[in-house]
């Protein structure tokens, strides 16, 4: 517990070291790199998804964590809608100091540190596997199409069955450099807050299309980062959520 107290004290604004932004160092890219020769999958316009429920008060009141899902697949339009509602890029802006995105969720300093990885089990038009959402392009990139990727991610999540049985499991990976550039040691506080914003949007968006979702923070960090193909230091899993049509 003493380490947490030390971090809490060190991350108070008055105790922060000079940030990389104030040092004049270049900011990290808005998105993690990928092979430019990779075959990308276009997503339909998220507005092509017609939500079944549009009354906001009813959506909020009916929202709850759901771990049981039907065998019904999501449509690609529904997946596009969920991705837009959780990490959709509305604008890309540039100043003399920085380039930043405005998205459908708030983020400290508009740093938006998350990459959305998707364990796809049942989405029309997509083979099973691990994908990454390229928010700037609004496209999908296949990361791992191996037959055991579902089992490896399920095992990393303490064998929780709703991971294995979901239509999609959202895995939000934090690229720490984006936030650290502006906020140094305080970044870890902000990233966890940002994760909550993203996941709550998923809960509400899922409810509007007759889906259920369940947030997950119980996982083995090392196993999960390895399954996602990230190093666990510069990029690491911060939060997950399973999702599927309500049983």
C-alpha positions in Angstrom: 0.0 0.0 0.0 2.9 2.3 0.6 3.8 2.2 -3.1 0.3 3.5 -4.0 0.7 6.4 -1.4 4.1 7.2 -3.0 2.5 7.3 -6.4 -0.4 9.4 -5.3 2.0 12.0 -3.8 4.4 11.9 -6.7 1.6 12.4 -9.2 0.2 15.5 -7.6 0.5 18.5 -10.0 3.0 20.3 -7.8 5.3 17.3 -7.8 5.3 16.5 -11.5 8.5 16.6 -13.5 8.6 18.8 -16.6 6.5 17.2 -19.3 7.9 16.2 -22.7 5.5 18.7 -24.2 7.0 21.6 -22.3 10.5 20.3 -23.2 9.5 20.8 -26.8 9.8 17.1 -27.7 7.7 15.8 -30.6 4.4 14.3 -29.7 3.7 10.6 -30.2 1.6 9.5 -33.2 -2.2 9.6 -32.8 -2.3 5.9 -33.7 -0.1 2.9 -33.4 1.7 2.0 -36.6 0.7 -0.9 -38.8 2.0 -2.5 -41.9 1.0 -0.2 -44.8 0.7 -3.3 -47.0 -1.8 -4.9 -44.7 -5.2 -5.7 -46.1 -7.7 -3.5 -44.3 -11.5 -4.1 -43.9 -13.8 -1.2 -44.6 -16.6 -0.6 -42.1 -20.0 0.7 -43.1 -21.2 4.1 -42.1 -22.2 3.8 -38.4 -25.4 5.7 -39.2 -26.4 2.8 -41.3 -27.2 1.0 -38.0 -30.7 1.8 -36.9 -30.9 1.6 -33.0 -33.9 -0.2 -31.7 -34.0 1.9 -28.6 -33.5 5.7 -28.7 -35.1 7.0 -25.5 -32.0 7.9 -23.4 -33.7 7.7 -20.0 -34.9 4.2 -20.8 -31.4 3.2 -22.0 -29.8 4.4 -18.8 -32.4 2.8 -16.6 -32.2 -0.6 -18.3 -28.4 -0.7 -18.5 -26.8 -3.5 -16.5 -23.9 -5.9 -16.8 -24.9 -9.0 -18.8 -22.9 -12.1 -19.2 -25.3 -14.4 -21.1 -25.5 -13.9 -24.9 -27.5 -15.5 -27.6 -26.0 -17.2 -30.6 -27.1 -14.4 -32.9 -24.3 -12.6 -34.7 -23.8 -8.9 -34.8 -24.0 -7.2 -38.2 -21.0 -5.3 -39.5 -23.1 -2.1 -39.3 -23.8 -2.8 -35.6 -20.1 -3.3 -34.9 -19.2 -0.1 -36.8 -21.8 1.7 -34.7 -20.3 0.4 -31.4 -16.8 1.4 -32.5 -18.0 4.9 -33.5 -19.8 5.4 -30.1 -16.7 4.4 -28.2 -13.7 5.7 -30.2 -15.1 7.5 -33.2 -13.0 10.3 -34.5 -15.1 13.4 -35.2 -12.2 15.8 -36.2 -8.4 15.9 -36.4 -7.0 19.3 -35.5 -3.6 20.8 -35.6 -2.0 23.7 -33.7 1.7 24.9 -33.6 2.2 22.7 -30.6 0.2 19.6 -31.2 -2.1 17.5 -33.3 -5.2 16.1 -31.6 -8.5 14.3 -32.2 -12.0 15.1 -31.0 -13.9 11.9 -30.5 -17.2 10.6 -29.2 -15.8 10.2 -25.7 -13.9 12.6 -23.4 -10.1 12.2 -22.8 -7.7 14.2 -20.7 -6.1 16.8 -23.0 -7.7 15.1 -26.0 -4.8 12.6 -25.9 -7.1 9.6 -26.5 -4.5 6.9 -25.6 -6.6 3.8 -26.5 -6.3 1.3 -29.3 -9.4 -0.9 -29.6 -8.6 -4.6 -30.1 -11.6 -6.9 -30.9 -11.9 -10.6 -30.2 -14.4 -11.4 -32.9 -16.5 -14.6 -32.5 -19.8 -13.8 -34.2 -19.9 -10.8 -36.6 -21.4 -11.2 -40.1 -18.8 -10.9 -42.8 -15.8 -11.4 -40.5 -13.9 -14.5 -39.7 -13.1 -15.3 -36.1 -9.9 -13.7 -34.8 -8.3 -10.7 -33.1 -8.7 -7.4 -34.9 -7.6 -3.8 -34.3 -9.8 -0.8 -35.0 -8.1 1.9 -37.0 -10.1 4.8 -35.7 -8.5 7.4 -38.1 -9.3 5.3 -41.2 -12.5 3.7 -39.7 -11.2 0.3 -40.8 -10.3 -3.0 -39.2 -7.0 -4.7 -39.3 -6.7 -8.5 -38.7 -4.0 -9.0 -36.0 -4.2 -12.7 -35.2 -6.4 -15.2 -37.1 -5.0 -18.3 -35.3 -7.5 -20.9 -34.2 -6.5 -20.6 -30.5 -6.7 -16.9 -30.0 -10.1 -17.0 -28.4 -8.8 -19.6 -25.9 -5.7 -17.7 -25.1 -7.6 -14.5 -24.4 -10.2 -16.4 -22.4 -7.4 -18.0 -20.3 -5.9 -14.6 -19.7 -9.2 -13.4 -18.4 -9.3 -16.2 -15.7 -11.3 -18.4 -18.0 -14.5 -16.3 -17.7 -17.0 -18.0 -20.0 -18.6 -14.8 -21.3 -15.3 -14.0 -23.0 -15.3 -17.3 -24.9 -19.0 -17.0 -25.7 -19.3 -13.3 -26.6 -20.0 -12.1 -30.1 -17.2 -9.6 -29.6 -14.9 -8.8 -26.7 -13.5 -5.2 -26.7 -10.0 -4.9 -25.4 -8.8 -1.3 -24.8 -5.0 -1.1 -25.0 -3.4 2.1 -23.7 -0.5 3.6 -25.6 1.0 5.4 -22.6 3.2 7.7 -24.6 0.3 9.7 -25.9 -0.9 10.8 -22.5 2.6 10.8 -20.8 3.9 13.4 -23.4 1.4 15.9 -21.9 0.9 14.8 -18.3 4.0 12.8 -17.2 3.5 10.8 -14.0 -0.2 11.9 -13.7 -1.0 10.0 -16.9 -1.8 6.7 -15.2 -4.6 8.4 -13.3 -6.1 9.9 -16.5 -5.8 6.7 -18.5 -7.9 4.8 -16.1 -10.5 7.6 -16.0 -10.6 7.6 -19.8 -11.2 3.9 -19.8 -14.3 4.4 -17.7 -15.7 6.9 -20.2 -15.1 4.6 -23.1 -16.7 1.5 -21.4 -19.8 3.4 -20.3 -20.4 4.6 -23.8 -20.2 0.9 -24.9 -22.8 -0.1 -22.2 -25.2 2.6 -23.4 -24.7 2.0 -27.1 -25.0 -1.8 -26.6 -28.3 -1.3 -24.8 -29.7 0.7 -27.7 -29.2 -2.3 -30.2 -30.5 -5.0 -27.8 -27.0 -6.1 -26.8 -25.6 -6.7 -23.4 -22.1 -6.0 -22.2 -20.0 -6.8 -19.2 -16.8 -4.9 -18.2 -13.8 -6.9 -17.2 -10.8 -5.9 -15.0 -10.0 -9.3 -13.7 -7.3 -10.6 -16.0 -3.6 -11.7 -16.0 -1.8 -8.7 -17.4 1.2 -10.6 -18.8 -0.9 -13.3 -20.4 -3.4 -10.8 -21.9 -0.7 -8.5 -23.2 1.0 -11.4 -24.8 -2.2 -12.6 -26.4 -2.9 -9.2 -27.8 0.7 -8.8 -29.1 1.6 -5.7 -27.1 4.7 -5.4 -24.9 2.9 -4.6 -21.6 5.2 -1.6 -20.9 4.7 1.0 -23.7 1.3 -0.5 -24.6 -0.8 -2.5 -22.2 -4.4 -3.7 -21.7 -6.3 -1.4 -19.5 -9.9 -2.6 -19.7 -12.1 -5.1 -21.5 -15.8 -5.7 -22.1 -17.7 -8.6 -23.5 -20.7 -8.0 -25.7 -23.4 -10.0 -27.5 -27.1 -10.0 -28.3 -29.2 -10.4 -25.2 -30.1 -14.0 -24.6 
